[in-house]
Structures are given as C-alpha cells and as structure tokens.
C-alpha cells in the first residue's frame, strides 16, 4: 500500500518526531525518511500561500507499507498533526 498526505501548519522536524513516537526510526539526519516495522515514510516540506500574504509550512508524507500497519499509523499520525496547531 502507498498513500500520500499533506499536513499544513507543522514542520518536517515535528512530523519526523511524531513518526518516531509512533515507532519509527530516522534513516537520515535530515529526517527525510522514517522507517518502522512494516512501514516507511518519506517526508518533504515546502511553504504554501493558502490566501493573500499568509504563508504556512506544508509537509508531504509518502507512506508505504503493509495495509494492516499503515492504516492505524496514518490515523494516529493525523490525530497528532491536527493538534499541532493549537
């Protein structure tokens, strides 16, 4: 299974920390790749302008792995990421 999600308002560093908290390990110093048991995640970050002069971080995560491992991981990650903004 492969799924790509975008999360606004969090940094790549924070996203990598969340994934580590969910059982992953960094595979590079930049935190671009996190691997867990039966899953991996590739992270990238960019600035987006949703309207006017407002600029937000957007982290794109490409999740790969076994469906049974990914579905709960993505759900738990999304819950953590939604709370990040406040």
Backbone atoms as SQL, in Angstrom:
CREATE TABLE atoms (id INTEGER PRIMARY KEY, chain TEXT, resi INTEGER, resn TEXT, atom TEXT, x REAL, y REAL, z REAL);
INSERT INTO atoms VALUES
  (1, 'A', 1, 'UNK', 'N', 0.844, -1.172, 0.000),
  (2, 'A', 1, 'UNK', 'CA', 0.000, 0.000, 0.000),
  (3, 'A', 1, 'UNK', 'C', 0.894, 1.241, 0.000),
  (4, 'A', 2, 'UNK', 'N', 0.458, 2.266, -0.700),
  (5, 'A', 2, 'UNK', 'CA', 1.140, 3.550, -0.707),
  (6, 'A', 2, 'UNK', 'C', 0.088, 4.643, -0.614),
  (7, 'A', 3, 'UNK', 'N', 0.348, 5.635, 0.231),
  (8, 'A', 3, 'UNK', 'CA', -0.577, 6.753, 0.375),
  (9, 'A', 3, 'UNK', 'C', 0.217, 8.013, 0.657),
  (10, 'A', 4, 'UNK', 'N', -0.163, 9.105, -0.007),
  (11, 'A', 4, 'UNK', 'CA', 0.494, 10.391, 0.200),
  (12, 'A', 4, 'UNK', 'C', -0.498, 11.353, 0.836),
  (13, 'A', 5, 'UNK', 'N', -0.036, 12.026, 1.889),
  (14, 'A', 5, 'UNK', 'CA', -0.866, 13.003, 2.589),
  (15, 'A', 5, 'UNK', 'C', -0.092, 14.303, 2.767),
  (16, 'A', 6, 'UNK', 'N', -0.816, 15.420, 2.812),
  (17, 'A', 6, 'UNK', 'CA', -0.218, 16.716, 3.099),
  (18, 'A', 6, 'UNK', 'C', -0.780, 17.223, 4.418),
  (19, 'A', 7, 'UNK', 'N', 0.099, 17.814, 5.213),
  (20, 'A', 7, 'UNK', 'CA', -0.281, 18.365, 6.508),
  (21, 'A', 7, 'UNK', 'C', 0.248, 19.785, 6.589),
  (22, 'A', 8, 'UNK', 'N', -0.635, 20.736, 6.855),
  (23, 'A', 8, 'UNK', 'CA', -0.235, 22.143, 6.951),
  (24, 'A', 8, 'UNK', 'C', -0.115, 22.549, 8.408),
  (25, 'A', 9, 'UNK', 'N', 0.802, 23.490, 8.630),
  (26, 'A', 9, 'UNK', 'CA', 0.950, 24.059, 9.964),
  (27, 'A', 9, 'UNK', 'C', 1.920, 23.315, 10.868),
  (28, 'A', 10, 'UNK', 'N', 2.587, 22.284, 10.370),
  (29, 'A', 10, 'UNK', 'CA', 3.623, 21.610, 11.147),
  (30, 'A', 10, 'UNK', 'C', 4.899, 21.571, 10.310),
  (31, 'A', 11, 'UNK', 'N', 6.003, 21.437, 10.995),
  (32, 'A', 11, 'UNK', 'CA', 7.288, 21.363, 10.298),
  (33, 'A', 11, 'UNK', 'C', 7.652, 19.910, 10.011),
  (34, 'A', 12, 'UNK', 'N', 8.586, 19.733, 9.106),
  (35, 'A', 12, 'UNK', 'CA', 9.079, 18.378, 8.813),
  (36, 'A', 12, 'UNK', 'C', 9.728, 17.772, 10.059),
  (37, 'A', 13, 'UNK', 'N', 10.439, 18.602, 10.815),
  (38, 'A', 13, 'UNK', 'CA', 11.084, 18.123, 12.042),
  (39, 'A', 13, 'UNK', 'C', 10.052, 17.581, 13.025),
  (40, 'A', 14, 'UNK', 'N', 8.941, 18.320, 13.215),
  (41, 'A', 14, 'UNK', 'CA', 7.896, 17.883, 14.128),
  (42, 'A', 14, 'UNK', 'C', 7.215, 16.616, 13.603),
  (43, 'A', 15, 'UNK', 'N', 6.965, 16.558, 12.300),
  (44, 'A', 15, 'UNK', 'CA', 6.357, 15.362, 11.710),
  (45, 'A', 15, 'UNK', 'C', 7.259, 14.151, 11.930),
  (46, 'A', 16, 'UNK', 'N', 8.573, 14.323, 11.746),
  (47, 'A', 16, 'UNK', 'CA', 9.519, 13.227, 11.968),
  (48, 'A', 16, 'UNK', 'C', 9.492, 12.797, 13.434),
  (49, 'A', 17, 'UNK', 'N', 9.411, 13.763, 14.352),
  (50, 'A', 17, 'UNK', 'CA', 9.330, 13.426, 15.779),
  (51, 'A', 17, 'UNK', 'C', 8.068, 12.626, 16.088),
  (52, 'A', 18, 'UNK', 'N', 6.940, 13.025, 15.493),
  (53, 'A', 18, 'UNK', 'CA', 5.693, 12.280, 15.691),
  (54, 'A', 18, 'UNK', 'C', 5.839, 10.844, 15.196),
  (55, 'A', 19, 'UNK', 'N', 6.430, 10.686, 14.019),
  (56, 'A', 19, 'UNK', 'CA', 6.600, 9.339, 13.463),
  (57, 'A', 19, 'UNK', 'C', 7.542, 8.498, 14.325),
  (58, 'A', 20, 'UNK', 'N', 8.561, 9.128, 14.893),
  (59, 'A', 20, 'UNK', 'CA', 9.429, 8.403, 15.824),
  (60, 'A', 20, 'UNK', 'C', 8.643, 7.963, 17.052),
  (61, 'A', 21, 'UNK', 'N', 7.765, 8.825, 17.530),
  (62, 'A', 21, 'UNK', 'CA', 6.920, 8.487, 18.675),
  (63, 'A', 21, 'UNK', 'C', 5.949, 7.353, 18.381),
  (64, 'A', 22, 'UNK', 'N', 5.680, 7.132, 17.108),
  (65, 'A', 22, 'UNK', 'CA', 4.784, 6.048, 16.696),
  (66, 'A', 22, 'UNK', 'C', 5.560, 4.788, 16.309),
  (67, 'A', 23, 'UNK', 'N', 6.831, 4.736, 16.685),
  (68, 'A', 23, 'UNK', 'CA', 7.614, 3.521, 16.484),
  (69, 'A', 23, 'UNK', 'C', 8.617, 3.558, 15.357),
  (70, 'A', 24, 'UNK', 'N', 8.796, 4.702, 14.709),
  (71, 'A', 24, 'UNK', 'CA', 9.731, 4.793, 13.600),
  (72, 'A', 24, 'UNK', 'C', 11.127, 5.201, 14.033),
  (73, 'A', 25, 'UNK', 'N', 12.068, 5.025, 13.117),
  (74, 'A', 25, 'UNK', 'CA', 13.452, 5.441, 13.329),
  (75, 'A', 25, 'UNK', 'C', 13.912, 6.242, 12.122),
  (76, 'A', 26, 'UNK', 'N', 14.649, 7.327, 12.391),
  (77, 'A', 26, 'UNK', 'CA', 15.193, 8.138, 11.291),
  (78, 'A', 26, 'UNK', 'C', 16.250, 7.351, 10.553),
  (79, 'A', 27, 'UNK', 'N', 16.231, 7.449, 9.235),
  (80, 'A', 27, 'UNK', 'CA', 17.216, 6.766, 8.401),
  (81, 'A', 27, 'UNK', 'C', 18.226, 7.732, 7.807),
  (82, 'A', 28, 'UNK', 'N', 18.030, 9.035, 8.081),
  (83, 'A', 28, 'UNK', 'CA', 18.994, 10.043, 7.665),
  (84, 'A', 28, 'UNK', 'C', 18.914, 11.208, 8.645),
  (85, 'A', 29, 'UNK', 'N', 19.956, 12.004, 8.696),
  (86, 'A', 29, 'UNK', 'CA', 20.000, 13.096, 9.662),
  (87, 'A', 29, 'UNK', 'C', 18.977, 14.186, 9.378),
  (88, 'A', 30, 'UNK', 'N', 18.631, 14.381, 8.128),
  (89, 'A', 30, 'UNK', 'CA', 17.676, 15.426, 7.764),
  (90, 'A', 30, 'UNK', 'C', 16.241, 15.066, 8.161),
  (91, 'A', 31, 'UNK', 'N', 15.984, 13.804, 8.477),
  (92, 'A', 31, 'UNK', 'CA', 14.636, 13.374, 8.822),
  (93, 'A', 31, 'UNK', 'C', 13.740, 13.209, 7.618),
  (94, 'A', 32, 'UNK', 'N', 14.356, 12.989, 6.441),
  (95, 'A', 32, 'UNK', 'CA', 13.566, 12.815, 5.217),
  (96, 'A', 32, 'UNK', 'C', 12.957, 11.430, 5.107),
  (97, 'A', 33, 'UNK', 'N', 13.495, 10.465, 5.831),
  (98, 'A', 33, 'UNK', 'CA', 12.999, 9.083, 5.749),
  (99, 'A', 33, 'UNK', 'C', 12.928, 8.489, 7.146),
  (100, 'A', 34, 'UNK', 'N', 11.739, 7.994, 7.477),
  (101, 'A', 34, 'UNK', 'CA', 11.490, 7.347, 8.756),
  (102, 'A', 34, 'UNK', 'C', 10.987, 5.942, 8.446),
  (103, 'A', 35, 'UNK', 'N', 11.526, 4.945, 9.153),
  (104, 'A', 35, 'UNK', 'CA', 11.088, 3.566, 8.933),
  (105, 'A', 35, 'UNK', 'C', 10.652, 2.940, 10.243),
  (106, 'A', 36, 'UNK', 'N', 9.562, 2.189, 10.148),
  (107, 'A', 36, 'UNK', 'CA', 9.049, 1.449, 11.285),
  (108, 'A', 36, 'UNK', 'C', 8.872, -0.006, 10.885),
  (109, 'A', 37, 'UNK', 'N', 8.245, -0.756, 11.766),
  (110, 'A', 37, 'UNK', 'CA', 8.005, -2.170, 11.469),
  (111, 'A', 37, 'UNK', 'C', 6.898, -2.279, 10.424),
  (112, 'A', 38, 'UNK', 'N', 7.243, -2.740, 9.240),
  (113, 'A', 38, 'UNK', 'CA', 6.321, -2.961, 8.122),
  (114, 'A', 38, 'UNK', 'C', 5.819, -1.677, 7.474),
  (115, 'A', 39, 'UNK', 'N', 6.512, -0.529, 7.719),
  (116, 'A', 39, 'UNK', 'CA', 6.133, 0.718, 7.068),
  (117, 'A', 39, 'UNK', 'C', 7.343, 1.642, 6.945),
  (118, 'A', 40, 'UNK', 'N', 7.216, 2.606, 6.032),
  (119, 'A', 40, 'UNK', 'CA', 8.214, 3.668, 5.899),
  (120, 'A', 40, 'UNK', 'C', 7.485, 4.941, 5.481),
  (121, 'A', 41, 'UNK', 'N', 8.145, 6.070, 5.711),
  (122, 'A', 41, 'UNK', 'CA', 7.565, 7.357, 5.358),
  (123, 'A', 41, 'UNK', 'C', 8.658, 8.265, 4.816),
  (124, 'A', 42, 'UNK', 'N', 8.392, 8.880, 3.660),
  (125, 'A', 42, 'UNK', 'CA', 9.308, 9.849, 3.060),
  (126, 'A', 42, 'UNK', 'C', 8.684, 11.227, 3.229),
  (127, 'A', 43, 'UNK', 'N', 9.434, 12.164, 3.814),
  (128, 'A', 43, 'UNK', 'CA', 8.923, 13.484, 4.129),
  (129, 'A', 43, 'UNK', 'C', 9.568, 14.556, 3.268),
  (130, 'A', 44, 'UNK', 'N', 8.767, 15.542, 2.880),
  (131, 'A', 44, 'UNK', 'CA', 9.285, 16.735, 2.218),
  (132, 'A', 44, 'UNK', 'C', 8.489, 17.917, 2.753),
  (133, 'A', 45, 'UNK', 'N', 9.091, 19.100, 2.662),
  (134, 'A', 45, 'UNK', 'CA', 8.470, 20.297, 3.229),
  (135, 'A', 45, 'UNK', 'C', 8.551, 21.442, 2.226),
  (136, 'A', 46, 'UNK', 'N', 7.514, 22.271, 2.231),
  (137, 'A', 46, 'UNK', 'CA', 7.525, 23.457, 1.388),
  (138, 'A', 46, 'UNK', 'C', 6.644, 24.521, 2.035),
  (139, 'A', 47, 'UNK', 'N', 6.781, 25.728, 1.571),
  (140, 'A', 47, 'UNK', 'CA', 5.933, 26.842, 2.014),
  (141, 'A', 47, 'UNK', 'C', 4.778, 26.975, 1.026),
  (142, 'A', 48, 'UNK', 'N', 3.592, 27.205, 1.547),
  (143, 'A', 48, 'UNK', 'CA', 2.416, 27.417, 0.705),
  (144, 'A', 48, 'UNK', 'C', 1.734, 28.716, 1.117),
  (145, 'A', 49, 'UNK', 'N', 1.031, 29.324, 0.178),
  (146, 'A', 49, 'UNK', 'CA', 0.268, 30.543, 0.421),
  (147, 'A', 49, 'UNK', 'C', -1.204, 30.238, 0.194),
  (148, 'A', 50, 'UNK', 'N', -1.924, 29.821, 1.245),
  (149, 'A', 50, 'UNK', 'CA', -3.333, 29.474, 1.045),
  (150, 'A', 50, 'UNK', 'C', -4.211, 30.662, 0.668),
  (151, 'A', 51, 'UNK', 'N', -3.843, 31.878, 1.156),
  (152, 'A', 51, 'UNK', 'CA', -4.568, 33.073, 0.736),
  (153, 'A', 51, 'UNK', 'C', -3.764, 34.315, 1.098),
  (154, 'A', 52, 'UNK', 'N', -3.752, 35.238, 0.192),
  (155, 'A', 52, 'UNK', 'CA', -3.078, 36.507, 0.423),
  (156, 'A', 52, 'UNK', 'C', -1.630, 36.349, 0.819),
  (157, 'A', 53, 'UNK', 'N', -1.271, 37.032, 1.896),
  (158, 'A', 53, 'UNK', 'CA', 0.121, 37.023, 2.337),
  (159, 'A', 53, 'UNK', 'C', 0.389, 35.969, 3.412),
  (160, 'A', 54, 'UNK', 'N', -0.589, 35.131, 3.720),
  (161, 'A', 54, 'UNK', 'CA', -0.405, 34.083, 4.724),
  (162, 'A', 54, 'UNK', 'C', 0.481, 32.982, 4.146),
  (163, 'A', 55, 'UNK', 'N', 1.529, 32.632, 4.895),
  (164, 'A', 55, 'UNK', 'CA', 2.436, 31.564, 4.485),
  (165, 'A', 55, 'UNK', 'C', 2.442, 30.487, 5.548),
  (166, 'A', 56, 'UNK', 'N', 2.281, 29.253, 5.131),
  (167, 'A', 56, 'UNK', 'CA', 2.283, 28.111, 6.043),
  (168, 'A', 56, 'UNK', 'C', 3.283, 27.065, 5.574),
  (169, 'A', 57, 'UNK', 'N', 3.789, 26.297, 6.534),
  (170, 'A', 57, 'UNK', 'CA', 4.551, 25.093, 6.180),
  (171, 'A', 57, 'UNK', 'C', 3.568, 24.026, 5.753),
  (172, 'A', 58, 'UNK', 'N', 3.941, 23.254, 4.755),
  (173, 'A', 58, 'UNK', 'CA', 3.173, 22.082, 4.366),
  (174, 'A', 58, 'UNK', 'C', 4.149, 20.917, 4.258),
  (175, 'A', 59, 'UNK', 'N', 3.851, 19.870, 4.983),
  (176, 'A', 59, 'UNK', 'CA', 4.681, 18.669, 4.950),
  (177, 'A', 59, 'UNK', 'C', 3.928, 17.614, 4.149),
  (178, 'A', 60, 'UNK', 'N', 4.598, 17.065, 3.153),
  (179, 'A', 60, 'UNK', 'CA', 4.041, 15.961, 2.381),
  (180, 'A', 60, 'UNK', 'C', 4.713, 14.684, 2.853),
  (181, 'A', 61, 'UNK', 'N', 3.903, 13.695, 3.157),
  (182, 'A', 61, 'UNK', 'CA', 4.437, 12.410, 3.614),
  (183, 'A', 61, 'UNK', 'C', 3.926, 11.316, 2.699),
  (184, 'A', 62, 'UNK', 'N', 4.854, 10.561, 2.136),
  (185, 'A', 62, 'UNK', 'CA', 4.506, 9.403, 1.322),
  (186, 'A', 62, 'UNK', 'C', 4.713, 8.176, 2.183),
  (187, 'A', 63, 'UNK', 'N', 3.596, 7.598, 2.628),
  (188, 'A', 63, 'UNK', 'CA', 3.608, 6.393, 3.451),
  (189, 'A', 63, 'UNK', 'C', 3.636, 5.169, 2.548),
  (190, 'A', 64, 'UNK', 'N', 4.442, 4.179, 2.905),
  (191, 'A', 64, 'UNK', 'CA', 4.476, 2.908, 2.187),
  (192, 'A', 64, 'UNK', 'C', 4.558, 1.777, 3.204),
  (193, 'A', 65, 'UNK', 'N', 3.901, 0.672, 2.885),
  (194, 'A', 65, 'UNK', 'CA', 3.998, -0.489, 3.760),
  (195, 'A', 65, 'UNK', 'C', 2.782, -1.374, 3.648),
  (196, 'A', 66, 'UNK', 'N', 2.691, -2.278, 4.597),
  (197, 'A', 66, 'UNK', 'CA', 1.569, -3.208, 4.635),
  (198, 'A', 66, 'UNK', 'C', 0.315, -2.484, 5.127),
  (199, 'A', 67, 'UNK', 'N', -0.801, -2.770, 4.500),
  (200, 'A', 67, 'UNK', 'CA', -2.067, -2.109, 4.825),
  (201, 'A', 67, 'UNK', 'C', -2.381, -2.187, 6.308),
  (202, 'A', 68, 'UNK', 'N', -2.180, -3.344, 6.910),
  (203, 'A', 68, 'UNK', 'CA', -2.515, -3.538, 8.331),
  (204, 'A', 68, 'UNK', 'C', -1.669, -2.653, 9.239),
  (205, 'A', 69, 'UNK', 'N', -0.470, -2.315, 8.803),
  (206, 'A', 69, 'UNK', 'CA', 0.403, -1.450, 9.586),
  (207, 'A', 69, 'UNK', 'C', 0.135, 0.028, 9.282),
  (208, 'A', 70, 'UNK', 'N', -0.137, 0.345, 8.016),
  (209, 'A', 70, 'UNK', 'CA', -0.274, 1.745, 7.609),
  (210, 'A', 70, 'UNK', 'C', -1.570, 2.407, 8.044),
  (211, 'A', 71, 'UNK', 'N', -2.684, 1.720, 7.913),
  (212, 'A', 71, 'UNK', 'CA', -3.962, 2.366, 8.212),
  (213, 'A', 71, 'UNK', 'C', -4.010, 2.935, 9.631),
  (214, 'A', 72, 'UNK', 'N', -3.675, 2.152, 10.672),
  (215, 'A', 72, 'UNK', 'CA', -3.694, 2.745, 12.016),
  (216, 'A', 72, 'UNK', 'C', -2.596, 3.790, 12.219),
  (217, 'A', 73, 'UNK', 'N', -1.447, 3.608, 11.587),
  (218, 'A', 73, 'UNK', 'CA', -0.361, 4.576, 11.710),
  (219, 'A', 73, 'UNK', 'C', -0.783, 5.927, 11.153),
  (220, 'A', 74, 'UNK', 'N', -1.357, 5.942, 9.964),
  (221, 'A', 74, 'UNK', 'CA', -1.774, 7.198, 9.340),
  (222, 'A', 74, 'UNK', 'C', -2.849, 7.875, 10.184),
  (223, 'A', 75, 'UNK', 'N', -3.769, 7.110, 10.708),
  (224, 'A', 75, 'UNK', 'CA', -4.835, 7.671, 11.555),
  (225, 'A', 75, 'UNK', 'C', -4.253, 8.300, 12.823),
  (226, 'A', 76, 'UNK', 'N', -3.350, 7.601, 13.486),
  (227, 'A', 76, 'UNK', 'CA', -2.730, 8.142, 14.709),
  (228, 'A', 76, 'UNK', 'C', -1.892, 9.375, 14.386),
  (229, 'A', 77, 'UNK', 'N', -1.148, 9.337, 13.276),
  (230, 'A', 77, 'UNK', 'CA', -0.346, 10.487, 12.881),
  (231, 'A', 77, 'UNK', 'C', -1.238, 11.691, 12.599),
  (232, 'A', 78, 'UNK', 'N', -2.314, 11.487, 11.855),
  (233, 'A', 78, 'UNK', 'CA', -3.225, 12.590, 11.513),
  (234, 'A', 78, 'UNK', 'C', -3.808, 13.233, 12.771),
  (235, 'A', 79, 'UNK', 'N', -4.125, 12.436, 13.783),
  (236, 'A', 79, 'UNK', 'CA', -4.634, 12.982, 15.041),
  (237, 'A', 79, 'UNK', 'C', -3.597, 13.862, 15.713),
  (238, 'A', 80, 'UNK', 'N', -2.353, 13.403, 15.737),
  (239, 'A', 80, 'UNK', 'CA', -1.281, 14.206, 16.329),
  (240, 'A', 80, 'UNK', 'C', -1.066, 15.490, 15.535),
  (241, 'A', 81, 'UNK', 'N', -1.068, 15.405, 14.218),
  (242, 'A', 81, 'UNK', 'CA', -0.802, 16.563, 13.369),
  (243, 'A', 81, 'UNK', 'C', -1.908, 17.610, 13.485),
  (244, 'A', 82, 'UNK', 'N', -3.144, 17.191, 13.661),
  (245, 'A', 82, 'UNK', 'CA', -4.258, 18.143, 13.792),
  (246, 'A', 82, 'UNK', 'C', -4.148, 18.937, 15.088),
  (247, 'A', 83, 'UNK', 'N', -3.616, 18.325, 16.138),
  (248, 'A', 83, 'UNK', 'CA', -3.482, 19.017, 17.415),
  (249, 'A', 83, 'UNK', 'C', -2.302, 19.974, 17.424),
  (250, 'A', 84, 'UNK', 'N', -1.390, 19.850, 16.474),
  (251, 'A', 84, 'UNK', 'CA', -0.162, 20.648, 16.477),
  (252, 'A', 84, 'UNK', 'C', -0.435, 22.148, 16.407),
  (253, 'A', 85, 'UNK', 'N', -1.465, 22.537, 15.696),
  (254, 'A', 85, 'UNK', 'CA', -1.729, 23.960, 15.515),
  (255, 'A', 85, 'UNK', 'C', -2.363, 24.654, 16.702),
  (256, 'A', 86, 'UNK', 'N', -2.774, 23.946, 17.705),
  (257, 'A', 86, 'UNK', 'CA', -3.363, 24.645, 18.844),
  (258, 'A', 86, 'UNK', 'C', -4.176, 23.736, 19.636);
